Amino acid sequence: MADIFLKDLENNKQSGGHYAASIAAMRATAREIPGIMHLLAFKPKASDLLNQFTQEVMRGPSPLSPAFRELIATITSESNQCAFCRDSHGAAAALLFESEGRVKKGAGQKFLGAVLQGDADLTDAEWALLEFVVQVNLEAQDIEEKDIKKMRKVGWTDEALYDAITVCSLFNFYNRWVGASGVAWQMEESSLASGARIAQRGYLP
């Protein structure tokens, strides 16, 4: 079972709501419990709001497809060295790129690996946006209006830029939240299963 640093959360007998029930079910079947579930179960009211916000950011109306938003989450997490988020959301991105017809069925993980290596079949505008996301992630304080104009010049609207910035910012929160709490995967198949759930169901319990 995955452990976290905050043992009072992991051993909390007072938690309630959907996540507490899911944790109990996973314990009963000896499945790996994603450590983030302990964080989500601890304060259910806050988690409900976080889930709603994340669902809207990642699945709400946007010029950016759900697959591309998951890709931004993956790139951000990779840049922040958050393997837990990178692996889960990378798996979700791979499946969504398949379901959206961008890559052949069964080739999503290979496609994602190519993106991370800078050698995938993305448009010039998509590569430019991913480079902008890395800039947002690492050098947000240095972004100037000329950087925004550059993105507009390759075809991105202000709404698309807003959404890309928001996804990157949201996953900075998640990366720090799980990283500082000691959340990590122990088994690769667990991250793949998590990615499948995210791709199929989104972020609402």
Secondary structure, DSSP 8 states (H G I E B T S, - for coil): ----S-HHHHT-SS--HHHHHHHHHHHHTT----THHHHHHHSHHHHHHHHHHHHHHHHSS-SS-HHHHHHHHHHHHHHTT-HHHHHHHHHHHHHHHHHTTSS-TT-HHHHHHHHHTT-S---HHHHHHHHHHHHHHHHGGG--HHHHHHHHHTT--HHHHHHHHHHHHHHHHHHHHHHHHT---S-HHHHHHHHHHHHHHTT--
